[in-house]
Amino acid sequence: MSIPVSMSLSAVGVVGAVNECVTLFQWAKSAVPSLYSRWSGSQEQILQDHVLQLESGLQLLRDTLPAMYDLVNKAEWRSHEHVVAKLLPNLKDAVAEAEDLLDEFGWYEKKVQVEGNASQSSFIDFFHTAVQGSFNKLNDVQLRLNHLSSQLENMGLRGVTRCFDKIVRPETTSFPNETKIFGRDKELKRLLGFLNVPTISKRKRATSSASTSASNHVGNESRILGVHVLPIVGIGGVGKTTLAQHICNHRRVKSHFEMIIWICVSDDFDVKRLTKEVIQSCTRNEATTDNLDSLQRDLSNHVNKKRLLIVLDDMWDDALKENGQCWKRFCAPFRSAQDGSVMLVTTRCPNVTEGVRTMEPIIVEGLKDNVFWNFFKLCAFGSEDSNNDPELESIGRSILAKLKGSPLAAKTLGRMLSMDLQASHWNSILESELWELKQEETDILPALRLSYMYLPFHLKQCFAFCAVYPKDYRFHKARLAEIWAAEGFVDPQCGVPIQDIGCQYFEDLVTRSFFQIISSRYVIHDLLHDMAQMVSEQDCCILRNRSDLDKVPQNVRHLYILPSSEFDDSSLLKLCKYTKLRTLICKKDLKRKTCFVMGEWCTKLLRMRVISCDSTNELPDNIGNWKHLRYLEINKARPLKKIPSTFCWLYHLQIYMPRIAG
């Protein structure tokens, strides 16, 4: 049972949450003469100047952050470049430093609002720690951000637009890279049925006999007269393009359709470009005009009364821009095609599927069991034969479980394994996390990373954070939304409870297939989880055993500790050196030592925003040190002996949740 106590979830996101601190600085300016009346006028003026400079510096930093978020987003699009990849973690770290500094002043603002001029101690605390202690730090953070942004912008990031580098997503064609397709007999049969391809190899030109299978029709206002739209949908690397290629080269399909057109759409759904490419495919000549109306008239004439199979490979959300008008504009010339013409659309985006389909989609999932094993053997050994080293086959079967039936994952690992047929090499790959293995630009995790790249920035933050949870973790939507809000990932909207906004973020990720629903809870596909760990490897870490402590990045922000018997109080005290931690989810029950360990964390880990601990019946006296804390959860809590007086200093706290088993 979960019992939220004392705080409603009404705080706002990182930039939005940072109050202008008007009350704080009004109070500070008025307090200087009252506290230091014995000072000379010049001394008082110096202190007033410091307050004004600090106020101005904070406003400058606050104004800078949105541009830094945009720069992080742009840098991620170029992170396959070595120099950008090296600078990106530094930029993220500097941004987090800025957020923490602004958040600290937000804490002082709340403190003043609560305590006012009730005591001189709060005033002295502010001047000693904030004015005198943070002014240089504020300058340092601003200078660091300026330096990093200048470096990245000198590399051309200022003008970077959101698009895939051809190195990362090469252009596809209708010719299969693989001569044989594995385990897709069912999908091929369904596709041939939906395309209404006759069983005999004779083209039927009569319009009356060319209607597409009615059993697969769905009601859709976007239906194009004469052309049906059949999506092939699945996650990256699952084999959608390969399936479409084999359909295009199927003997019966080639006989049935008068014209087969293949267009690699990728993330640039430009109507004029795509129309030109279709015309060139029809005529083998480049279009000679840039006028869209002329292009569309030419295309309409070229496809008039012809039975077409048009493949639009790798379509993304931008196909639906302008409220779907862009898609309709592209489709308009195909109204002259013969009835029975079909568009095959391959996409990893369910919202694209829903936005364009006129037929039930073909859902492509991972390869199953022995079929996948045979494909994996071909990738790793170069043959499906069973005459391979039994020891390597045994290791290979263990590796196979990580790949979840993904053909591209099998190719990725198969290439790595085939380079060295020694058991030691194969075991090293088995013992490594998939995201830790160096991969080429077109391997499985870079391919899946494209889905992440196409997310809006706020959803990137939310999904990347999920890498802190172990694989197969079952997420509760409302609770994760609360934690996202506590981390500062949720942007406020006037009048809308921030938890509701966080839940909408969650639903947005569900519709993009980043979460799958299982029995009212949600899970992340293992390969997507590997991808999340890859994009957040400097920020998120999971401790499974004591040896993992040596792998924790120095600037780690989010940490999850599994309940291993290897962990004791001394090993958990070592976490105190990771002073930038914002999240600590500790599933190890230290029983009576829990309060002692938490007390040490409260001394050293001063940026904590989310803390979840298994079992304690007391809170440390210095818990008030956690100025940034928003979310406090104690699992299987025994009745607390007492609540320390410093608990009331947690001015940012949104959720306090003692969870009682049962």
Summary of the structure (lengths in Angstrom):
residues: 662
radius of gyration: 29.4
end to end distance: 6.0
largest distance: 103.7
contacts: 2100
relative contact order: 0.09
helix: 53%
strand: 11%
